[in-house]
Amino acid sequence: MLDFAQWSLDAIREEGGALSWLEEQRFEWSKTTALALSQILEGKTVVVITDQKRKWFEHYIIDSINSISCDRPLIPVTTIDRIYSHYNSINSGEMIDMVEDLVELSYKNDHFFWYVGKGDDKRSDIAKRKDNSYFWIFDEDFNNAFTLRSYDSQLDIKLLQLYRLFDASLNAAMFGEVDVS
């Protein structure tokens, strides 16, 4: 069974020039993604959160991760907006505590947050409270985060490329091709 970092490098190189930008960030990618994949393999629910500008990507993740064409077991996945539809109206730490309690009660601590967006967006606050959250974060260095730049003219393309690699990584982890522990 291959080490996930080596598998990631091989997968990146297989794509040729399309993912060459990711090769220098592969260690950051491997570390953060391995943690997310291991949590999925443990059966934890993925709670996706994006900033407002990336709502399209949130929909893409939700529509794609369990698509009919996937030849793997279904993944428990939802969004913070489906759990609490007024999440955008939260403006205090106390309200975040209440939503966090709701998520804890609903998923019995068997969940993790996957945040995609700007680091200074208030929608990231709940995910930043948890050590096991998975981040594709923009313009901020944060623990357990894969960092991108919001001003990158190729950002949307890179997000789609990252998702494609994530999906392939998930398949490889589920079918025992790589070790993500």
C-alpha positions in Angstrom: 0.0 0.0 0.0 1.4 3.4 -1.0 2.1 6.3 1.3 -0.5 9.0 0.6 2.1 11.7 0.0 3.8 9.5 -2.7 0.4 8.6 -4.2 -0.5 12.3 -4.3 2.8 13.2 -6.1 2.2 10.4 -8.6 -1.4 11.5 -9.2 -0.3 15.1 -9.7 2.4 14.1 -12.2 0.0 11.9 -14.1 -2.1 15.0 -14.8 0.9 16.6 -16.5 0.9 20.4 -16.7 -2.6 20.8 -15.5 -1.6 20.2 -11.8 2.0 21.3 -12.0 1.1 24.3 -9.7 0.2 21.8 -7.0 3.5 19.8 -7.0 5.3 22.3 -4.7 2.4 22.4 -2.3 2.0 18.6 -2.2 3.1 18.1 1.4 0.6 20.7 2.6 -2.0 18.9 0.4 -1.1 15.4 1.6 -1.0 16.3 5.3 -4.4 18.0 5.4 -6.2 15.7 3.0 -5.0 12.5 4.7 -6.6 13.7 7.9 -9.9 14.5 6.1 -9.9 11.1 4.3 -9.2 9.2 7.5 -12.1 10.9 9.1 -14.4 9.9 6.2 -13.1 6.3 6.4 -14.1 6.4 10.1 -17.6 7.2 9.0 -17.7 10.8 10.1 -20.2 13.2 8.4 -18.6 16.0 6.3 -20.2 19.4 7.0 -19.3 21.6 4.1 -19.0 25.4 4.6 -18.0 28.0 2.0 -17.8 31.7 1.9 -20.6 33.4 -0.1 -18.4 33.8 -3.2 -17.8 30.0 -3.3 -21.4 28.9 -2.8 -21.3 27.5 -6.3 -18.4 25.2 -5.2 -20.4 24.0 -2.1 -23.2 22.9 -4.5 -20.6 21.3 -6.7 -19.2 19.3 -3.8 -22.6 18.2 -2.6 -23.7 17.2 -6.1 -20.5 15.4 -7.0 -19.3 13.5 -3.9 -22.2 11.0 -4.1 -23.1 11.3 -7.8 -24.8 8.3 -9.4 -21.6 7.6 -11.4 -19.5 7.0 -8.3 -18.5 3.4 -7.8 -17.9 3.6 -4.1 -20.0 3.7 -0.9 -21.9 6.9 -0.3 -20.4 9.5 1.9 -22.4 11.2 4.7 -22.2 14.9 3.7 -24.2 18.0 4.3 -23.8 21.7 4.5 -23.9 24.1 7.5 -26.8 25.9 5.8 -28.9 22.7 5.6 -28.3 22.2 9.4 -29.1 25.8 10.3 -30.6 27.8 7.5 -30.0 31.1 9.3 -26.2 30.6 9.6 -25.4 33.8 7.6 -27.2 35.8 10.3 -24.9 34.6 13.1 -22.9 37.6 14.5 -21.8 36.5 17.9 -19.7 33.8 19.6 -22.7 32.8 21.6 -24.7 32.1 18.5 -21.8 30.1 17.1 -21.8 28.1 20.4 -25.5 27.3 19.9 -25.0 26.2 16.3 -22.0 24.1 17.4 -24.1 22.5 20.1 -26.8 21.7 17.4 -24.2 20.1 15.2 -22.7 18.1 18.1 -26.2 16.8 19.2 -27.1 16.0 15.6 -23.9 14.1 14.7 -22.7 12.9 18.1 -19.2 14.2 17.6 -18.9 12.1 14.4 -18.4 14.9 12.0 -15.9 17.4 10.8 -16.1 20.7 8.9 -14.7 21.3 5.5 -14.3 25.0 4.9 -13.5 26.5 1.5 -13.1 30.3 1.3 -11.4 33.4 2.6 -9.9 33.0 6.0 -11.3 36.2 7.4 -14.9 35.4 6.4 -17.2 34.9 9.4 -18.6 31.7 7.9 -15.2 30.1 8.7 -15.5 30.8 12.5 -17.2 27.5 13.5 -14.7 25.4 11.5 -11.7 27.3 13.0 -12.9 26.2 16.5 -12.3 22.5 15.7 -8.8 20.9 15.4 -10.1 18.3 13.0 -11.5 20.7 10.4 -10.4 20.5 6.8 -9.6 23.8 5.1 -9.0 25.0 1.6 -8.4 28.6 2.9 -7.6 31.7 1.0 -5.1 34.5 2.0 -4.4 33.1 5.5 -2.0 30.6 7.0 -4.0 28.4 9.3 -3.3 25.1 11.1 -4.3 22.0 9.1 -5.1 24.2 6.0 -4.4 24.0 2.4 -3.7 27.6 1.4 -4.7 29.3 -1.8 -4.8 33.0 -2.9 -8.2 34.6 -3.6 -6.7 37.0 -6.1 -5.4 34.1 -8.3 -7.0 34.5 -11.7 -7.1 30.7 -12.0 -8.7 30.1 -8.5 -12.0 28.5 -9.8 -10.1 26.2 -12.1 -7.7 25.2 -9.3 -10.7 24.5 -7.0 -12.2 22.1 -9.6 -8.8 20.5 -10.1 -8.3 20.0 -6.3 -11.8 18.5 -6.0 -11.0 16.1 -8.8 -7.8 15.1 -7.0 -9.7 14.9 -3.7 -12.3 12.6 -5.3 -9.5 10.3 -6.7 -7.8 10.3 -3.3 -11.1 9.3 -1.6 -11.5 6.4 -4.0 -7.9 5.3 -3.5 -8.3 5.5 0.3 -11.6 3.6 0.3 -10.3 0.8 -1.9 -7.1 0.4 0.1 -4.7 1.7 -2.6 -3.1 4.2 -0.2 -2.5 4.6 3.5 -3.9 7.8 4.9 -3.2 7.1 8.6 
